[in-house]
Amino acid sequence: MTSMETLGRIVEAESGARAVFDEAALLQDGFDTYVREHIEALRKQYFARAEQMIAETAEQEAARADAEIAALGRKLESELSGLRALYEKRRETLVDKIFRMAVAVDA
């Protein structure tokens, strides 16, 4: 093999290596794009799921708070009703006592 043939093969090999490198770079860019797209899709999916869970939790918490407020309202009404009954009983007792004292003074 002559030096010209060797040089020709070297140039040919370099040209082939450059083509392989260019194809590999193109494949790498395509793969990077593919990975970025899938990462973005997963990110959107997880954020949507997180937002849904937040909304569901907010609804559950609102329902729990409403139930607790209703229970406190019932308890307050019950205590208020008992206090009103006690007030009425004591008021009648005091009015009766004052009436008896007034009648006793007149007698």
ChimeraX attribute file (.defattr): number of C-alpha atoms within 10 A of each C-alpha:
attribute: neighborCount
match mode: 1-to-1
recipient: residues
	/A:1	5
	/A:2	7
	/A:3	8
	/A:4	9
	/A:5	10
	/A:6	11
	/A:7	11
	/A:8	12
	/A:9	12
	/A:10	12
	/A:11	12
	/A:12	12
	/A:13	12
	/A:14	12
	/A:15	12
	/A:16	12
	/A:17	12
	/A:18	12
	/A:19	12
	/A:20	12
	/A:21	12
	/A:22	12
	/A:23	12
	/A:24	12
	/A:25	12
	/A:26	12
	/A:27	12
	/A:28	12
	/A:29	12
	/A:30	12
	/A:31	12
	/A:32	12
	/A:33	12
	/A:34	12
	/A:35	12
	/A:36	12
	/A:37	12
	/A:38	12
	/A:39	12
	/A:40	12
	/A:41	12
	/A:42	12
	/A:43	12
	/A:44	12
	/A:45	12
	/A:46	12
	/A:47	12
	/A:48	12
	/A:49	12
	/A:50	12
	/A:51	12
	/A:52	12
	/A:53	12
	/A:54	12
	/A:55	12
	/A:56	12
	/A:57	12
	/A:58	12
	/A:59	12
	/A:60	12
	/A:61	12
	/A:62	12
	/A:63	12
	/A:64	12
	/A:65	12
	/A:66	12
	/A:67	12
	/A:68	12
	/A:69	12
	/A:70	12
	/A:71	12
	/A:72	12
	/A:73	12
	/A:74	12
	/A:75	12
	/A:76	12
	/A:77	12
	/A:78	12
	/A:79	12
	/A:80	12
	/A:81	12
	/A:82	12
	/A:83	12
	/A:84	12
	/A:85	12
	/A:86	12
	/A:87	12
	/A:88	12
	/A:89	12
	/A:90	12
	/A:91	12
	/A:92	12
	/A:93	12
	/A:94	12
	/A:95	12
	/A:96	12
	/A:97	12
	/A:98	12
	/A:99	12
	/A:100	12
	/A:101	12
	/A:102	11
	/A:103	10
	/A:104	9
	/A:105	8
	/A:106	7
	/A:107	6
